[in-house]
Amino acid sequence: MIVKITSKRQVTLPARILDALGVGPGDHLELTEGPDGLTLRPRRIDHSRLGTLRSKIPPGHPPFQTGDFRKQAYDPSFRD
C-alpha cells in the first residue's frame, strides 16, 4: 500500500486500515520502530491507571460501553 505525505508531513490512512485496527476519530495510534520496520497499533486505555476513579462510581452503575456511545448520532449543539 502506498500513501502520500502532505506538505505538513501528515499521512491519511485508508478507512479499511483504521477499521481493521478498530480505531476512529479521537483514538490514538502507537508507532513503534523495530528491527523489521515500523509497527502501528491502537493505543488502548490502561485501566489500571483509572483505579483512583473507581470510588467515584456509584455502586450498581452499569459500565460505560464505548462502542455503543460511538454508534450514537452526533449532535453539533454539544460543541457550543
C-alpha positions in Angstrom: 0.0 0.0 0.0 1.3 3.5 -0.8 0.2 6.6 1.0 1.0 10.2 0.3 2.8 12.5 2.7 1.4 16.1 2.7 3.4 19.3 2.9 2.7 19.3 6.6 4.2 15.7 6.8 0.8 14.2 7.5 -0.4 10.9 6.3 -4.0 9.8 5.7 -4.6 6.1 6.4 -7.3 4.3 4.4 -10.6 3.6 6.2 -10.2 -0.1 5.8 -6.9 0.0 7.7 -8.4 2.1 10.5 -11.4 -0.3 10.6 -9.1 -3.3 10.9 -7.3 -1.6 13.8 -10.7 -0.8 15.4 -10.0 2.9 15.8 -11.9 6.0 15.0 -11.9 9.8 15.4 -10.2 10.8 18.7 -8.4 7.5 19.2 -4.7 7.3 19.4 -2.2 5.1 17.5 1.2 4.0 18.7 4.0 3.8 16.1 6.9 1.6 17.2 10.2 1.3 15.5 11.7 -2.2 15.3 14.4 -4.0 13.5 12.0 -5.1 10.8 10.5 -1.7 10.3 7.6 0.2 11.9 4.6 -1.2 13.7 1.3 0.6 14.0 -1.2 -0.4 16.7 -4.1 1.2 18.6 -3.2 2.8 21.9 -5.6 1.4 24.4 -6.6 2.8 27.8 -4.6 1.5 30.6 -7.4 0.6 33.0 -5.0 0.0 35.9 -4.4 3.8 35.9 -8.1 4.5 36.4 -8.3 2.8 39.8 -8.4 6.1 41.7 -11.7 6.9 39.9 -13.3 3.7 40.9 -14.5 5.2 44.3 -16.4 7.9 42.4 -18.7 5.5 40.5 -21.9 4.7 42.4 -22.4 1.1 43.3 -24.5 -0.8 40.7 -23.8 1.8 38.0 -23.6 -0.1 34.6 -20.2 0.0 32.8 -19.7 2.6 30.1 -19.8 1.0 26.6 -17.6 3.0 24.3 -18.7 1.1 21.2 -22.4 1.9 21.9 -21.5 5.5 22.5 -19.7 5.8 19.2 -22.8 4.5 17.4 -25.0 7.3 18.7 -25.8 10.2 16.3 -23.6 13.2 16.6 -25.3 16.4 17.9 -23.4 19.5 16.9 -25.2 21.6 19.5 -23.0 19.9 22.2 -20.0 21.8 20.8 -21.2 25.3 21.9 
